[in-house]
Amino acid sequence: MFSRIIYEDWQLIFPIVALLVAATIFATASWRTLRMKKTQVDHLARLPLDED
């Protein structure tokens, strides 16, 4: 099915860049979560939630 698609070598940069951006965002969020102080975790746990 995809054999009819003309796929040039320079077009490979788009999925590679997208993967790198997504991996960087995920790694940054994970790093910040793991490095969070106990007081900040307790504060975020006590935030009011919408209870219906």
N, C-alpha and C positions, 0 to 999 in steps of 0.2 A: 504494500500500500504506500509506504513512504519512499519507495525506490524512484518514484516520479518526481519527488521534490528535489530541486537543485539546492544543494547545501554546500556553500563555499566555506573554505577554511577560516576566513575572517569572521564568519558568523558564529563561530564557536566562542567568541569572546563574550557574547551576551549571556549565555547560561553560566559561564564561568564567573563572570562578574556578579550575577544575581546570586549564585551559590555562595560566593565569598561575602557579599553584603549580609545575606541571611545568617550565615555562620558567625559573622562578627557580632551581629545584634544578639543572637542567641548566647554566644560566649560572654558578652558583656553583661547581659541580664543575669546569667547564671553566676558570674563572678561577683556581681554586686549583691545578689541574694545570699550567696555563701559567706560573704564578708560582713553581712549586716550585724550590728551590735544587738545584744540581748534586749537592751532598753527599747530600741526601735522596733524589734519584733513584738515585744509586749504592747507597745503603743499601737501598732497596726492591728494587733489582735483585739484590742479594746475599742476599735472604731465602731461607731453605731452602724448597724445594718438595718435595712428596711424590713421590718417584720409586719406582715399583714395578718 
